[in-house]
Amino acid sequence: MSKQAHKVIAMVAGEASGDTLGADLILSLQKRYPNAEFVGIGGHKMQALGFKSWFPMEQLSVMGFFEVLKHLPALLKIRKQLIQKLLQLKPDVFIGIDAPDFNFKVEHILKQDGIKTIHYVGPSVWAWREKRLNKIKHYVDGVLCLFPFELPYYQRYQIPAKYVGHPLANIFPETPETDTRKLELGFTPTTNVTAILPGSRMSEIERMADIYMQVAQRLYEIYPDMQFVVPCVHEKARNRIQQAVDKFATHPKIKLIDGQSRIVLEACDQALVTSGTATLETALMKKPLVLAIIIHPISYWIMKRLSTTKWIGLPNILAQQSLVKELVQEQATVEKIALHMSKLIVDKDLREKQLASFEKQYFELKQDASELAADAIDEWVFK
């Protein structure tokens, strides 16, 4: 197929991390297919590259079984309309970026109609419900995996899969410029800075903001020179976090920043993080962390019953050991989080053990992900 031929590449990203993956992949595909048209659902980064988003990506950013249930009618309506548009358009390929509960149904229907389908970011079959792969093999023409340990799972079920590495490792610096970033945020290089990342979804922020600000108040009482910085994904998140600051953390040393989570991580000395991509980002930035999360009880009960891994944080899963303290559900109290953050601040051996493992993970994941992903799409779709 001619490189210059007009190609239509459909993509769906469901949240901020997917928007980043999608934008990087669009850049790589645009180099190969300069006349390609990109459509579907994506965020601001994808749209900045000419991607036409038919629906707001934020409507897909829902976490947990219970939360999805609440938004299910709206999600199903969007998915139905999306499928109708795609069946009419007949793109050359559909690339579902993460969001497996949403994208697999789309992929299944499109594949039955003869449209090539690729899933970018293999679902966490290594953590729970491996048997899903029996169905997934009928939904996709290929899966792009971010982690090296995933490939054997797909090979067992005869699903074409490629390890592409994690794109975040390419954009994170090999050596963080901590002092420079501290100055950019208005701190001195000697200031002890703790980053607080309460999540990118409002459901996470609602549950964690009050607890995290109480933790910040406790740590401030122990370390009065410590400064805290919180990246806020959008205005709604900022307003909710500010409420928590006003109620629980009355000292003036908590700085709320619009976005810029990577600069915040690069500037910090340690971080308190809700689960998800942020734990991997913190590890790739080589910053010690504690993970704390509370999710809806029904979601947690279901996940516990179906889980096949001991950990929820990617740094621990990659290391295959309890490297980062995980405080989940009733363990995620103000007292316990403050205790383990204090330990992280003063225990040099603990910090060094985390950092040595993070360094290893960084180089393992540092592949040319979007180029390798584009290579696989070329091979599976356009060759």
Order of alpha helices (4+ residues) and beta strands (2+ residues): beta-alpha-beta-alpha-beta-alpha-beta-alpha-beta-alpha-beta-alpha-beta-alpha-alpha-beta-alpha-beta-alpha-beta-alpha-beta-alpha-beta-alpha-alpha-beta-alpha-alpha-alpha
